[in-house]
Amino acid sequence: MSTHTARLSWQRQAGEAFTDLRYHRSHTWHFDGGAVVPAAASPHVVRVPLTDPTAVDPEEAFAASLAACHLLWFLHLAGEAGWVVDDYQDEAVATLGPDAERQLAIVDVLLRPRVRFAGAAPDAAAHAALHDAAHAACFLARSVRCPVRCEPTRV
């Protein structure tokens, strides 16, 4: 068992009343390895200027976390099977919408990995099987209640 920690930091700006709900949503994520990430509410949820559309929002981070978990398992499994991956790109999309209880939730995550292999590449069935195995191994995908779908592309 292991624990994973992220420290978040937010501070009210001078002059913000706060109780009028017109406070800024920009904050910072600090990770144990030293990375510091500017973060804010999604501009789809909170309007500018109360958020920073250039910062990472929780919904994007959720999609990126699931995509990264899949990527890391895929690379491991491909290497274990003897396939050499030269390039892996993904444009993951998390969809925010009403769930079964009509509450806002991430209702779907779509991973769209594009993988390029060096030399010999697995056939379509073996490539799909690698993605299926990566999905099954991804503990983040197993931890969420929304579907995490994968539509891989061989390059």
Backbone torsions as a table, in degrees:
resi	resn	phi	psi	omega
1	MET	NA	144.4	178.1
2	SER	-140.6	159.5	176.6
3	THR	-116.8	151.8	-177.1
4	HIS	-134.3	125.8	-170.5
5	THR	-120.0	138.7	169.9
6	ALA	-129.7	135.5	177.9
7	ARG	-104.1	130.7	177.9
8	LEU	-109.5	145.6	-178.4
9	SER	-135.9	126.4	177.2
10	TRP	-140.6	144.2	176.2
11	GLN	-143.2	136.8	178.5
12	ARG	-64.1	136.4	178.3
13	GLN	-82.8	151.5	179.3
14	ALA	-55.8	132.7	177.4
15	GLY	90.8	-10.2	178.0
16	GLU	-78.4	124.7	-179.7
17	ALA	-72.8	-28.0	179.4
18	PHE	74.2	-52.5	-176.2
19	THR	-70.2	-11.6	174.2
20	ASP	-86.2	0.4	179.4
21	LEU	66.5	15.7	178.7
22	ARG	-102.6	47.1	177.9
23	TYR	-100.8	155.1	-179.7
24	HIS	-73.9	149.4	-178.4
25	ARG	-104.6	4.1	180.0
26	SER	-69.2	137.0	178.6
27	HIS	-151.8	-178.6	-176.9
28	THR	-129.9	139.8	174.0
29	TRP	-103.4	131.8	178.3
30	HIS	-117.7	125.1	-178.8
31	PHE	-108.7	155.3	-172.8
32	ASP	-60.9	-25.1	178.2
33	GLY	-80.5	-4.0	177.9
34	GLY	107.4	-9.7	179.2
35	ALA	-67.7	138.3	176.5
36	VAL	-124.0	124.7	-174.4
37	VAL	-120.8	124.1	173.0
38	PRO	-69.7	133.0	-176.8
39	ALA	-134.8	161.1	178.9
40	ALA	-165.7	172.4	173.9
41	ALA	-67.7	151.7	176.9
42	SER	-63.3	136.7	175.6
43	PRO	-65.8	-10.3	174.5
44	HIS	-80.6	-14.6	-178.1
45	VAL	-109.7	-41.4	-179.1
46	VAL	-125.3	129.9	-176.2
47	ARG	-75.6	147.5	169.9
48	VAL	-65.4	137.2	18.0
49	PRO	-96.7	10.8	-178.7
50	LEU	-81.3	-5.4	174.8
51	THR	-137.3	170.0	179.8
52	ASP	-115.4	105.7	-176.3
53	PRO	-66.9	-13.1	178.4
54	THR	-85.8	-11.6	-179.1
55	ALA	-87.1	162.6	176.7
56	VAL	-75.7	133.3	176.7
57	ASP	-105.7	160.9	-176.1
58	PRO	-57.4	-35.5	-179.6
59	GLU	-66.7	-42.4	176.1
60	GLU	-62.9	-42.9	-179.1
61	ALA	-63.5	-36.3	177.8
62	PHE	-61.9	-49.1	179.0
63	ALA	-62.3	-43.9	-179.2
64	ALA	-63.5	-39.8	179.4
65	SER	-62.3	-45.4	178.9
66	LEU	-65.4	-41.1	178.9
67	ALA	-65.5	-39.9	179.9
68	ALA	-66.2	-41.2	178.2
69	CYS	-61.0	-44.7	178.5
70	HIS	-62.8	-46.7	178.9
71	LEU	-55.1	-50.7	-175.8
72	LEU	-63.8	-39.9	176.6
73	TRP	-68.9	-40.4	179.0
74	PHE	-60.0	-48.0	180.0
75	LEU	-59.1	-44.2	179.6
76	HIS	-60.9	-49.3	-176.8
77	LEU	-67.9	-38.3	177.5
78	ALA	-64.0	-45.5	178.4
79	GLY	-62.6	-41.6	178.6
80	GLU	-61.3	-34.2	-179.5
81	ALA	-84.6	-4.1	178.1
82	GLY	93.2	5.8	178.1
83	TRP	-88.1	140.6	178.9
84	VAL	-104.9	116.1	179.3
85	VAL	-91.8	125.0	177.0
86	ASP	-92.6	-34.1	-173.6
87	ASP	-153.7	139.8	178.7
88	TYR	-140.5	120.4	178.3
89	GLN	-126.2	144.8	176.5
90	ASP	-143.1	144.6	173.1
91	GLU	-124.8	83.0	-175.5
92	ALA	-75.8	143.9	179.9
93	VAL	-129.5	124.7	173.7
94	ALA	-103.9	130.5	-179.5
95	THR	-103.0	121.9	177.3
96	LEU	-96.0	127.3	-179.9
97	GLY	-166.9	-178.6	-179.9
98	PRO	-72.7	136.5	176.9
99	ASP	-89.5	-168.8	-178.0
100	ALA	-60.8	-27.6	178.4
101	GLU	-93.2	10.6	179.8
102	ARG	64.5	27.3	174.9
103	GLN	-103.3	146.8	176.8
104	LEU	-64.6	132.7	179.9
105	ALA	-157.7	161.5	168.2
106	ILE	-73.0	115.5	-174.7
107	VAL	-100.5	-10.0	-178.2
108	ASP	-166.3	142.2	171.1
109	VAL	-127.6	129.0	178.9
110	LEU	-113.8	121.5	173.4
111	LEU	-99.4	136.4	179.8
112	ARG	-130.2	64.4	-177.8
113	PRO	-69.3	140.6	172.9
114	ARG	-118.1	117.5	-173.7
115	VAL	-116.5	133.1	175.0
116	ARG	-118.1	127.5	-179.1
117	PHE	-101.1	152.9	173.0
118	ALA	-88.8	138.5	177.4
119	GLY	62.7	-135.1	-179.2
120	ALA	-64.7	140.6	179.6
121	ALA	-122.5	151.6	177.3
122	PRO	-65.1	150.3	175.6
123	ASP	-70.5	174.9	-174.6
124	ALA	-56.5	-42.5	-177.9
125	ALA	-67.2	-42.9	179.5
126	ALA	-68.0	-36.2	178.0
127	HIS	-64.2	-46.3	178.1
128	ALA	-62.7	-39.1	179.5
129	ALA	-64.4	-36.6	176.4
130	LEU	-62.2	-43.6	178.6
131	HIS	-66.6	-40.2	177.4
132	ASP	-61.2	-42.6	179.9
133	ALA	-67.8	-39.2	177.7
134	ALA	-63.2	-42.4	179.1
135	HIS	-63.1	-43.7	-179.6
136	ALA	-65.7	-31.9	-178.6
137	ALA	-82.4	-21.4	-174.9
138	CYS	-69.6	108.9	-178.2
139	PHE	-68.9	-23.7	175.9
140	LEU	-70.1	-44.2	178.5
141	ALA	-61.5	-34.7	178.6
142	ARG	-74.6	-11.8	-175.4
143	SER	-95.5	-9.7	-176.0
144	VAL	-106.3	157.8	-176.8
145	ARG	-93.9	-14.9	178.7
146	CYS	-86.6	157.4	176.0
147	PRO	-66.4	141.2	171.7
148	VAL	-117.2	107.9	-176.5
149	ARG	-100.8	150.1	179.7
150	CYS	-128.7	123.5	177.2
151	GLU	-121.1	81.2	-175.6
152	PRO	-73.6	155.2	175.1
153	THR	-126.8	130.0	173.2
154	ARG	-87.6	135.7	178.9
155	VAL	-102.6	NA	NA
